[in-house]
């Protein structure tokens, strides 16, 4: 469940920091009852960036396969086996 706090709660920076670290997800900040900002711990931010980089790599691979640029797994295994002298 997302955590939502009013903007006035940002005055207590220690409390907000503890909240961001304890919920381990972005915290939504509202102003006059409407979404205004999102804050999070650096740990959550780094995790989100890492996950996004994986998603981007998978999508790039899918596009390459759709464009006929990809290499199938069997070809990769054969090539590696020949290059390094072992059988996969």
N, C-alpha and C positions, 0 to 999 in steps of 0.2 A: 504494500500500500504506500503510495507516495506521501512524503511528509511535506506539509504546506505551513508556512509561517507568514505572519504579516510583516511588512517592512520595518515597523517600529521595533520588532524583536532584534533587529540587527544592531541595536545600541549595545546589547550585551554580547560583545564579541567572543568572550570565553564560552558562553552558553551555546552560541551558534556553532563555534568550532567543535565543541563536544558533540553537538547534535549531528553535524556533518560526518564526524568520525564514527559515531555509534550506529547510524542508520545505514552506512555503507552504500548510499545511493544519492543521487542529486536531491537537493532540498529546494522546493519551489517557493519563491518569495512573492507575496501579493502586495499590491498597492491599491488602496480603495476597492478591495474585493476582486481585483483583476490580476491575472498573471503579469509579473513585471520582470523578474530575474530568476535565474537558477544558479545555485551555488553548490559546491561539492568539495570533498577533501581531495588532496592531490593524488591519493591512492586510488580513489574512484575514477578520477580524470585519467590517470595513466592506464588503468584497466580498460576504460572505454576506448582510448586511443589504440591500445594493443588489439582489442577485439575488432575495431574498425579496420586496422591494417590487414588483419587476416581476411575479413570479408572482402576488402578491396582486391586482395591477391586472388581469392577464389573467383570473384567476378571477372577479373582480368583474364584468368585462365579460361573461363567459360566463353568469353568473347573470342579469345584466340582459337578455341576449338570450333566455335561457330564459323569463324573465318577460314577454317582449314589450316591454321597455323600450328596447331597443337601436335604433340607427339604422344602416341599411345604408350601405355605402361610396358607392354612387352618389348617394344623397340628400345625403350630406355634401359630396361633390364639387360637386354642383349648387348647394347652399346657399352654399358658399364662393365659387364662381364668381360667383353673383349678388351676393353681399355685396361682393366685392373687384373685380368687373368683369373677370374673366378666365375662361378655359375650361381645365379640367383634363382 
